């Protein structure tokens, strides 16, 4: 696999505190790479650095072999799409209108929509299963539907790399699985897809590679089988993990946290 996106010795310092420390990683094309780690480990920060939104204090990021600092923002946006956690839209755009906004990096400010733009928009709508919703306004969609619209907007730009920060957060099980299946399909189509997530069970079945962060450092990097072990769960997430095999042969995690009940809590009624 070719390397689509790479960081070399990336560090970020804010307010005298190191958020990322010496991150070196290669993101291959045609693969789904998961970034996992506890809260505060630097997952969202790393995505923003990889997207070129934050400049590292030290180190560099390259997109398809070219350092990001040498690229114009519009050129980066043509090749790389970033989906943050918060994708709220405060205006009643239709699904088709919002997806069409993904073509802005490919058009001048006053340039009209061309055939290629229309084909890209239509493809993104179909791939994300939004054809029946194209005329509906986004304020009338469910959380899972809005997330798919946001992904479709990213895809309309025809990016080579897609970065998604917690794409399944706050979604029910059905919609979360749908989004992960879409991410896997995008990777299989040739995109380099990177997902920051807390869902170890789901990502262990969907991801090609997993990068584990702890306190701003990479502590493990490899295939899900190599990386998502009981020892890593103990050391990084401070939980005991039993990894079991489902009827389909896929792994599933059962977590246990061994802590004492706070004094007095055990004797109190939690539900009136």
N, C-alpha and C positions, 0 to 999 in steps of 0.2 A: 504494500500500500504506500502511496506517496504521502508525504507530510503536507497537510494543508495549512496548519497553524502551529507555531512553535514559540515557546518562551525559553529564554536562556538567562539563568541567574537573576530572575526578576525578584525585586524586593520593593515593598511599599512601606513607608514610614509616615505616620500621621500623629501630630502632637507629641513627638518623641517616642511613640510606641510603634514597634514593628508589627504590621498587620500581615505582610507576606515576607518570607525570608528565603531567598535563594531558590526560587521555583524554576526548575528546568523540566519541561515536558514537551512532548511532540503529539499533536493531534492529527491522526491519519484521515485521509479521505475514505469515504465508503464505510465508515465505522461510527458506532454510537459510543462515545466516551462519557462516563459518568464521573462527576466530582462529588465526593461524599465527605462528610465530617460533621462533628458536633457544631452547635451554634457558636459563632465567634471564631471559627477555624479559618475563615478567609475565603469561603466559596464564592460569595457574591462579588467580593473585591477582585478575585482572580478572573472572574468572567468579565468584569468591567475593564480590567487591564488587557485581557485578550481581545476585547472588542475595540480597543483603542480609545476608550472613553476616559480612562485614567492613565496618566503617564507614570511609569515606574520610577522610583527613586534611584534604583540601580537596575542594570540588566536591560534586555530588549525583547520585543515580540516581533516575529516575522509572519507575514501572510503570504503564502505561496512563494516563499523565498525572499520577499522584499520587506525590509524593516518598516514597521508602521509609521515611524516618524518621517519617512521619506514619501509617504503617500498622502494625497489629498483626502479630506473627509468624504467627499463624494465617491471617490474611487474605492475607498474601504467599504462604503455602504452598498456599492454594486456587487461586491464579492462576499460580504459578511453581514449577516442579520443577527441582531441581538434582541431577545425578548425578556424584559425585566419581570420581576414578580408582579408589580402593579401595572395592569394593563387597562385600568378603568378609562372609559370614554364618557365625557360629560355632555356630549352632543348627540343628537338622535340621527346619526348617519345610518344609512342602510348598510347591510353586509357588503354589498357590491362596492359601494362608495369607499368603505373603510379599507377593503382589500386593495382597491385601486391605488390607494395612497402609497402602497409599497413600491410603485413604479417611479416615484419621484426622483430617486437617484439617477434614473436613466433618461430623464427628460429635463430640458431647460425650463426656466420659470414660466415662460409663456408658450412653451411648445405644446401642441395638441397631442392627444392620444393617437398612437400609431397602431398598425395591425399587430406588431410584435407585442406591444403593451397589452392589447386586448387578449391575445393568445395566452400571455403569461398570467393575466388576471383570471381568465377562465380556467386555466389549468390549476391554479392555486385553489379556486373555489371547489372544483371537482375533487381534487386530491384530498381536501379536508372535509369532504362530505357536507358541503354547505349549499348545494344547488337549490334545494327546496327552501332555503332561508334567504336567498340573495336580495329580496326586496323588503325583508323585515328589518326594522331598526334595531340597533344593538341594545338599546335599553329594554327591549322585550325578549331578550335571550337569557337562557340559563347560564350559570357560571361555566359549565363545560363547553357550551356553544360559543360563548365569548372568547374562551381560551383558544378554540379552534379558529375563530376569526382572526385573532391576533397572530396565530401561526401562519395562517393563509396570507396575511399582509406581509409577513416576513418572506414567504415563498414567492410572492409576486415579484420580488426583486431578482429572482433567479440566482440566489446566492450560492457560493461554493461551500460556505461555512455557516452553520446555524447554531447560535448559543442561546440556551434557554435556562432561566433562573427559576427553579422550583415550578416547573410547568404544571404539576399536578396538585399544587397546594390548594386547599379548600375545595377540592372537587370530590364528589362521591365516587365510589369504587368503579362504577361503570364508565364514567367520563374519564377518570384517571387512567384506566386501562386503555381507553380509546386514544388518549393523547400519547401514551407510551408506545402503542402500536403504530401510531402515525410517525413518531420519532424514529422508530426502528425501520419503517418503510422508507423514510427519507434517507437514512444512512445506506440502506440497501440500493437506493437509486444512485448513489455516488457522492452524496453530500457528506461533509464532515459535521457530525452533530455532537454537541456537547451539552449535557444536562447536569445542572446542580440539583441535588435532591437529598432528602432524608430517608426515602423509602428503599431500604436495602433489599427487601424481598423482591420487590418489583424490578429494581434495576439489575439485580443479579441474574434475572432471566432475560432482560432486554439488552443489556449493555455488552459491547464487545470488549471494552477496556474500562478499568476503574482506577481513578486517582483518589487516594485517601489523604485528606489534609488534617493536620492537628496543630493548633497554635501557629498557623501560618506557614507550616512546613509540609512538604510531601513526605509521608511516612510509608507509603506503599503505592505501587504503580504496576499494574499488570492485568491479566484476565480476571474475571470475577471469581473463578475457582481458586486462583492463586492469592487473591487479595482479600476477599471477604471471608475471613476465617474466624473461628471462635476466639483466637488469640488477639486478632486485630480488634474485634468487638470489645474484648475485655480491656485492652490497652488504650484504645482511642475513645470508645463510647462509654466505658465504665459500666458495661452490662455483661452478664453471662449469656451466651447464645448457644442454643441447640439448633444445628442445621439438619433439617430432615428432608427427605426426598418425597415429592408428591407422586400421585399415581401416574403422572406423565413423565416422571423422572427429573423434574425441575426442582431446584432447591427452594426451601422455605425456612424462615428464621423464627424461632421462638425465643423471646428475650425475657430475662429475669434480672431484676434489680434487687440486690441484697442490701437493704438498709434497715435500720431500726426505726420503729414507729416513734415519732416524737412523744416525749413524756406527756401523759394526760390525754393524748388524742385517742388512744385505744379504748379508753373508757367513756368517750363522749359519743353521743348519738349524732351521726352526720346527716341523717335524714329525719326530719321531724315526723 
